[in-house]
Amino acid sequence: MTTGAPRVLPADSGIAEAAAVLRAGGLVAFPTETVYGLGANALDGRAAARIFEAKARPSFDPLITHLADAADLPALVGAVPAGVATLAERFWPGPLTLIVDRPAAIPSIVTSGLDTMAVRVPDEPSARALIAAAGVPVAAPSANRFGQLSPTRAEHVVAGLGDAVDVVLDGGPTRCGIESTIVDARGVQPVVLRLGALPVEALVEAAGPVIVRPGSSGQPVAPGTLAAHYAPRTPLTLGAAEPAPGDGNRLGFLAFRERPADGWAAVEVLSPEGDLTVAAARLFDALHRLDAAGVTEIVAEPVPDVGVGRAINDRLRRAAATWH
C-alpha cells in the first residue's frame, strides 16, 4: 500500500509516469469514456490482487481487462469467435465489454477463477495511450470502493480510495458516465450480461436479436452484475415520494427532466431537455453531490426505459437494492 495522498497528474502529460507505475506493479486510476478505472498490469497476479485490496472487492467478482487496440485481442487470446469479432469490429473502441475464453497469460485472480475473461478497448485517447505505453493489458474495474458510486471525476477517486492508489490521471469528467455494456457473443445469439453505455438497440442493429440477462445469483459471470451495487452512502429509494416537512427528514431528489415542487433539501436534475445520453453522463456525478448534501434519504425518479435509459434504471435499481 502507498502512504500519503496519490499523485494526481494531468491525463495528457502524465502518461509516461503512470505507465512506469503500472509496469512496476502499481495502481493507476485513469479516465475512460465510461467511468474512471483502477488499473493494474493484467499479467501480474500480485498487482491485480492490489486492486481487490484497494477496493475491498470480493475475490469472486471478476475484473475487466483493457487493451489499447482491437488488434491486440487475437495476440492475447488466440482464435477469436466470429460473434466476438463482429461486435469488436463494430464497436471498439467503445463502451462494450466482450466475454472471451481466458488465455493462459492472464492470472486466474483477474477472472476470479472463471475460465472466461471480460475485455474491452476504451474510447478515450489517454486511456489507450496509457495502455500502449505500459506495454501490457490493464485490468481495471471502476476506481471506487466496492459497491459504492462509480467515479466520473478524478476527485471522486481521490475521495473514495485515497492513498490506496499510486497515481490518478485527471482527464476531467467522463463522457458516458456509466459503465460499459457487457456481452457474451461466443454463442449463436449474443447475451447481454450487464446493461451499460452502449444501448441494446445498437447491438440488435449490428448483430440481430439478443438475449438480455443482467444480474446474477452466486458467483458473478461478469463484473458489475450483483443485485446490490452502485450505491451511495445515503439510503436510496427508487420511485415517487413527497417531502414531509417537520418529520426530521431531509430528503434529496434525483429528477430526470423537471425540477419537483419545493420542500426537498437538495435536488439534482439529470437533463432538463430530457436527453437520456446527457442523463447518463450526469448520473453518478449527481448522486455524488446528493450523497454529500447531508440528506437523510435520496429519492430517485426512474427515466424512460429505452436506449441508455435502461442502463440508468438498472443502476438505480441496484443502488436501491443495497438499502431495501
MIPAVEX-257188 format. One record per atom (N, C-alpha, C): x, z, y; residue in three letters. Coordinates in steps of 0.2 Angstrom, whole numbers, plus 5000, padded with zeros to 4 digits. Last residue first. Example, Ala and Ser with C-alpha at 12.3 -4.5 7.8 and 13.67 -1.06 7.14 Angstrom:
<rs>
506450354989SER506850364995SER506450395000SER506650394972ALA506250394978ALA506650394984ALA
</rs>
This chain:
<rs>
483650034991HIS483050044988HIS483050034981HIS484949994996TRP484650054999TRP483950074996TRP485349884989THR485849934990THR485450004992THR484349794992ALA484349824986ALA484849884985ALA484649745005ALA484149795004ALA484149834998ALA485649665001ALA485849715006ALA485349775005ALA484949564994ARG485449604990ARG485649674995ARG484149515004ARG483849554998ARG484349594994ARG485049455012LEU484649515015LEU484349555009LEU485649355004ARG486049415007ARG485649475009ARG484449285002ASP484749304997ASP485249364999ASP484149235015ASN483749285012ASN484049315006ASN485349155016ILE485249205021ILE484749265018ILE485049055006ALA485649105006ALA485549165010ALA483849005012ARG483849035005ARG484449075004ARG484348945023GLY483949005024GLY483849035017GLY484948825020VAL485348885020VAL484948945021VAL483448765014GLY484048755016GLY484548815015GLY482148895016VAL482348825014VAL483048815017VAL481249005020ASP481649005013ASP481848925011ASP481449065036PRO481149015032PRO481649005025PRO481949245034VAL481949175038VAL481649125033VAL481449415036PRO481649355032PRO481549295036PRO482049535046GLU481549495045GLU481749435041GLU482549705043ALA482749635044ALA482149585042ALA482849855051VAL482349815048VAL482549745049VAL483949985048ILE483849925050ILE483349885047ILE484050155054GLU483750105049GLU483750045052GLU484550225064THR484450265058THR484250215052THR485850165075VAL485150165072VAL485150205066VAL487150145080GLY486850215080GLY486150215078GLY487750025080ALA487250035086ALA486950105086ALA488449965070ALA488750005075ALA488350035080ALA487449895064ASP487749945060ASP488149995064ASP487249795073LEU486749845072LEU486949905068LEU488549725071ARG488349755078ARG487749805077ARG488449685058HIS488949725060HIS488749765067HIS487349595059LEU487249655055LEU487849705057LEU487949495067ALA487349535070ALA487249595066ALA488849455058ASP489049475064ASP488549515068ASP488049405048PHE488449465046PHE488749495053PHE487349295055LEU487049345051LEU487449405051LEU487849185062ARG487749245066ARG487549305061ARG487749075053ALA488349095056ALA488349165060ALA486349075050ALA486849095045ALA487549115048ALA485849035063ALA485649095060ALA486149125055ALA486348905063VAL486648955068VAL486449025065VAL485648855052THR486348855052THR486648905057THR484348865057LEU484548905051LEU485348905051LEU483648885072ASP484148845069ASP484448885063ASP482748935082GLY482548935075GLY483048885071GLY483248965094GLU482948905093GLU482748885086GLU483749095093PRO483149085097PRO482849015096PRO484349165079SER484349095083SER483749095086SER484449305078LEU484949265074LEU484949195078LEU484449445088VAL484049385086VAL484549335084VAL484449615087GLU484849555086GLU484449495084GLU484149775095VAL483849705092VAL484349655092VAL483849945095ALA484349895095ALA484049825092ALA482650025095ALA483350055098ALA483849995099ALA481149955099TRP481649965095TRP482249985098TRP480249945109GLY480150005105GLY480750015100GLY479449785113ASP479849845114ASP479749905110ASP479249655101ALA479049695106ALA479449755107ALA480649545096PRO480049585095PRO479849625101PRO481249385099ARG481349455101ARG480649495100ARG481249255087GLU480949285093GLU481049365093GLU482049225076ARG482049175082ARG481749205088ARG482349335067PHE482549265066PHE482649225072PHE483049495070ALA482449445070ALA482749375069ALA483249655065LEU483649595064LEU483049535064LEU483149805073PHE482849755071PHE483249685071PHE483349985071GLY483649925073GLY483249865070GLY482650145076LEU482650085071LEU482950025075LEU482850305075ARG483050245079ARG483150185075ARG481650435073ASN482050375070ASN482250335076ASN480850525078GLY481550545077GLY481950495074GLY479650495082ASP479650515075ASP480450535073ASP479550435094GLY479350505094GLY479450535087GLY478950275090PRO479250325095PRO479050395094PRO479150175078ALA478750235079ALA479050285084ALA479150005076PRO479550065078PRO478950115079PRO478549925061GLU478449935068GLU478850005070GLU479049795050ALA478949865051ALA478849875059ALA479249675036ALA478949695043ALA478949775044ALA480849655028GLY480049645029GLY479849675036GLY482049755021LEU481849685022LEU481049685022LEU483049885027THR482349865024THR482249795025THR484549975025LEU484149915027LEU483549905023LEU485550115031PRO484950085027PRO484650025030PRO487150075036THR486550095038THR485950065033THR488249995032ARG488250075030ARG487550105032ARG487549845025PRO487849885030PRO487849955028PRO488049745010ALA487549795013ALA487949835019ALA488349654999TYR488249635006TYR487949685011TYR487249714985HIS487849684988HIS487749674996HIS486449714970ALA486549754976ALA487249744979ALA486649624960ALA485949634963ALA486049674970ALA488049524961LEU487749584959LEU487049594963LEU488749404964THR488149394961THR487749464959THR490149394969GLY489549404973GLY488849394970GLY490849284956PRO490849334962PRO490249334966PRO490149264940ALA490349234946ALA490449284951ALA489649334930VAL489949274928VAL490249244934VAL489649514930PRO489549454933PRO489949394930PRO489149614916GLN489749584920GLN489549524923GLN487449664920GLY488049664916GLY488649644920GLY486549524927SER486549594924SER487149604920SER486549434942SER486749444936SER486649514934SER486149294954GLY486049364951GLY486349374944GLY485449134953PRO485849184956PRO485649254953PRO485148994947ARG485149064943ARG485549114946ARG484448844947VAL484648894952VAL484548964948VAL484948684942ILE484648754940ILE484848804944ILE484648524949VAL485048584947VAL484648644945VAL484448354949PRO484148414948PRO484648464946PRO485848264958GLY485248264954GLY484948334953GLY486948264965ALA487048274958ALA486448274954ALA486748254979ALA487348224976ALA487348224969ALA485448314981GLU485548244983GLU486148214980GLU485748434976VAL485248394972VAL485348324974VAL486648484985LEU486848474979LEU486348434975LEU485748494996ALA486348444997ALA486648434990ALA484848594992GLU484648524994GLU485248474994GLU485648704993VAL485448674986VAL485248604987VAL486848705005PRO486148715003PRO486048674996PRO488248805007LEU488048735005LEU487348735002LEU488348945008ALA488348905014ALA488148825013ALA487348994994GLY487849004999GLY487748955005GLY486849074979LEU486649034984LEU487149044990LEU487749064963ARG487649104970ARG487449054975ARG487548974953LEU487649044951LEU487549094958LEU486748834949VAL486948874955VAL486948944953VAL487248714937VAL486948784938VAL487148814944VAL487048544933PRO487348594937PRO486948664937PRO486848494916GLN486548504923GLN486848554927GLN487848484906VAL487448424908VAL487148424915VAL489248584912GLY488748554908GLY488448494910GLY490048614923ARG490348594917ARG489948564912ARG489648674935ALA489448604934ALA489848574928ALA489148804943ASP489448784936ASP489248714934ASP489448854959VAL489048814955VAL489448804948VAL489148944974ILE489448944968ILE489048904962ILE489348934991THR488848924986THR489348914979THR490249055001SER490148984998SER489648984993SER489549165013GLU489949145008GLU489849075005GLU489249145031ILE489049165024ILE489449135019ILE489849075042GLY489549145042GLY489349175036GLY490348955046CYS489748955042CYS489449025042CYS491448985055ARG490948935057ARG490348945053ARG492049145061THR492049095056THR491449045057THR492949185076PRO492349195072PRO492349135067PRO494749185075GLY494149185079GLY493549195074GLY495849195067GLY495649125069GLY494949125073GLY497149295063ASP496549295068ASP496349225070ASP497749355049LEU497749295053LEU497049295057LEU498449505045VAL497749475046VAL497949415051VAL499449585033VAL499449535039VAL498649515039VAL499249685023ASP499849675027ASP499849635033ASP497949805021VAL498149735022VAL498849735026VAL497649935022ALA497749915015ALA497949835015ALA497549985035ASP498249975033ASP498249955025ASP495949915037GLY496449945040GLY497149925037GLY494649875032LEU495149885027LEU495849915030LEU493749875043GLY493549885037GLY494049905032GLY494449845055ALA494049905055ALA493849925048ALA495049725051VAL495449775053VAL495049845053VAL493849645049VAL494349655043VAL494749715045VAL493249635061HIS492949665056HIS493349685050HIS494249575068GLU494149645070GLU493749675065GLU494149435064ALA494749475062ALA494649555063ALA492449405058ARG492949405063ARG493549455061ARG491649415047THR491649355050THR492149345056THR491549505032PRO491849495039PRO491849425041PRO490149565024SER490649525024SER490949515031SER489649735021LEU489549675025LEU490149635025LEU490049805005GLN489849805012GLN489849735015GLN490549784992GLY489849794993GLY489549795000GLY492149834995PHE491649814990PHE490949834992PHE492749805012ARG492649855006ARG492149825002ARG493349635014ASN492949695016ASN492949745010ASN493649495014ALA494049545016ALA493749605019ALA493049414999SER492949425006SER493349485008SER494449354988PRO493749374989PRO493649394997PRO495649254983ALA495349284989ALA494649294989ALA497149194977ALA496549224975ALA496249264981ALA497849044980VAL497749104983VAL497149134980VAL499248944972PRO498548954973PRO498449034976PRO500748924982VAL500348954976VAL499648954978VAL501348894994GLY501548854988GLY501248884982GLY501248935007ALA501348985002ALA501648954995ALA500848815013ALA501448845015ALA501648905010ALA499548805007ALA500048755006ALA500748775008ALA498948915012ILE498948905005ILE499548855003ILE498948885026LEU499248945023LEU499348935016LEU498248765027ALA498948765029ALA499348825026ALA496948815023ARG497348765019ARG498048765021ARG496748895034ALA496748925028ALA497148875023ALA496848815045SER497348865045SER497348895038SER495648725043PRO496348695043PRO496848755042PRO494448745032GLU494748775038GLU495448765038GLU493648735020ASP493648685025ASP493848715032ASP494548775004PRO494148795010PRO494148735016PRO494148734988VAL494648714994VAL494248725000VAL493948844974ARG493748804979ARG494348784984ARG493448924959VAL493948894963VAL493648854968VAL493349044945ALA493049014951ALA493548984956ALA493549024928MET493849034934MET493449004940MET493349094911THR493249044917THR493549064923THR493449194903ASP493849134901ASP493649074906ASP493649354911LEU493249294909LEU493749234907LEU494449454916GLY494449444909GLY494049384906GLY494349434930SER494049494927SER493949484919SER495149334935THR494549314932THR494149374929THR496349404938VAL495949364943VAL495249344941VAL496749464926ILE496449504931ILE496049464936ILE497349354919SER496649374917SER496349424922SER498249244929PRO498149304925PRO497449324924PRO498449074926ILE498049124930ILE497949184926ILE499048994917ALA499449014923ALA499149064927ALA498048944908ALA498549004906ALA498949034912ALA496448924917PRO497148904914PRO497548964913PRO494748944914ARG495348974916ARG496048944913ARG493748804917ASP494048854912ASP494648884915ASP492748824932VAL493148784928VAL493448834922VAL491548824945ILE491748854939ILE492148804934ILE491748804963LEU491548774956LEU491848814951LEU491048834979THR491548854973THR491248834967THR490948764994LEU490748754987LEU491248784983LEU491148735008PRO490948795006PRO490648794999PRO492648625008GLY491948645010GLY491748705006GLY493548475005PRO493548545007PRO492848565009PRO492248444993TRP492848484995TRP493248435000TRP491148374990PHE491048424995PHE491748464996PHE491448254982ARG490948254987ARG490948314992ARG492448304973GLU492548244977GLU492048234983GLU491748404967ALA492348424971ALA492448364976ALA490748344961LEU490548384966LEU491148404970LEU491448264951THR490948234956THR490848274962THR492148364944ALA492548314948ALA492048284953ALA491148424937VAL491548464942VAL491948414947VAL490748324929GLY490248354934GLY490648394939GLY491848304921ALA491548254926ALA491148284931ALA493148424920PRO492548404918PRO492248354923PRO494848394921VAL494348414925VAL493648384922VAL496348444912ALA495748394912ALA495148434916ALA497248554922GLY497248504917GLY496648464918GLY497348654931VAL496848674926VAL496948614920VAL498248614941LEU498248684939LEU497848694932LEU498148484943ALA498848504941ALA498848574939ALA496748474946PRO497048454939PRO497748474938PRO496848534959LEU496548564954LEU496748534947LEU497548474970ASP497948524966ASP497548554960ASP496648384976ALA497148354971ALA497548404967ALA496048464985ALA495748454979ALA496148424973ALA497148584992ASP496948514992ASP496548504985ASP497448724992ALA497548684998ALA497248614998ALA496248834984LEU496848784984LEU496848754990LEU495848994978HIS495848944983HIS496448904983HIS494849084967THR495549054968THR495448994973THR493849224968ILE493849154969ILE494649134970ILE493749354955LEU493949334961LEU493849254962LEU492449454946PRO493049404947PRO493149384954PRO492249624942ASP491949574947ASP492549514949ASP492749724935PHE492349674931PHE492149614936PHE493449814943SER493849764940SER493449714936SER492649844959PRO492749854952PRO493049794948PRO493649874973ARG493249824970ARG493249834962ARG494249924984ALA493849974980ALA493349924976ALA495049844991LYS494349834992LYS493949884989LYS496349874987ALA496149874994ALA495449874995ALA496249854973GLU496349924975GLU496149924983GLU495949714972PHE495449764969PHE495549834972PHE497249674977ILE496549654980ILE496049704978ILE498149724969ARG498149754975ARG497449734979ARG498049634958ALA497749704957ALA497749734964ALA498649524963ALA497949524963ALA497649594962ALA500049574962ALA499749554968ALA498949554968ALA500049574948ARG500149634951ARG499849624958ARG499849434944GLY499349484942GLY499449554946GLY500149294952ASP500449364952ASP499949414950ASP499449184955LEU499849184949LEU500249244948LEU498849204967ALA498449204961ALA498849194955ALA499349304980ASN499649254975ASN499249254969ASN497949344990ALA498549364986ALA498749304982ALA496849385004GLY497149334999GLY497749374996GLY495249395008LEU495849445007LEU496249415002LEU494449295021GLY494649315014GLY495249355014GLY493049285031TYR493749305031TYR493849325023TYR491849155027VAL492049225030VAL492749235029VAL491849005029THR491349045027THR491449115030THR493048935033GLU492448915036GLU491848965035GLU494149075034THR493949015031THR493348995035THR495549175039PRO494849145040PRO494749085036PRO496349305030PHE496349245033PHE495649215034PHE497449435025ALA496749415027ALA496749355031ALA498549455013VAL498449425019VAL497749415020VAL499649565004LEU498949545005LEU498949515012LEU501149514994GLY500749554999GLY500049524999GLY502149454986GLY501649494983GLY501149534988GLY502849354993ALA503249424991ALA502749474988ALA502049254996ARG502549244991ARG502849304988ARG501349325006LEU500949305000LEU501449294995LEU502349325016VAL502049395014VAL501649375007VAL502549195019ALA503049235016ALA502849295013ALA501249165025ALA501449135018ALA502049175015ALA501449235037ALA500949255032ALA501049225025ALA502449165043GLU502549235041GLU502049255036GLU501849035044ALA502449045040ALA502549115038ALA500649065052ILE500649035045ILE501249055041ILE500449105065GLY500649155060GLY500749125053GLY499849005073SER500649015074SER500849065069SER498549005071ASP498848945072ASP499648945072ASP498049135070ALA498049095064ALA498449025065ALA499049265077PRO498649205078PRO498649155072PRO499049415068LEU499449365070LEU498949305072LEU499249585065VAL498749535067VAL499049475071VAL499749695053ARG500049645058ARG499449595059ARG498849845051PRO499049775049PRO499349735055PRO499450005055ALA498949955055ALA499249885053ALA500250115042GLY500050095049GLY499550035049GLY500850045027THR500750105031THR500650085038THR500249975012THR500649975018THR500450035022THR500450004994MET500050005000MET500450005006MET
</rs>
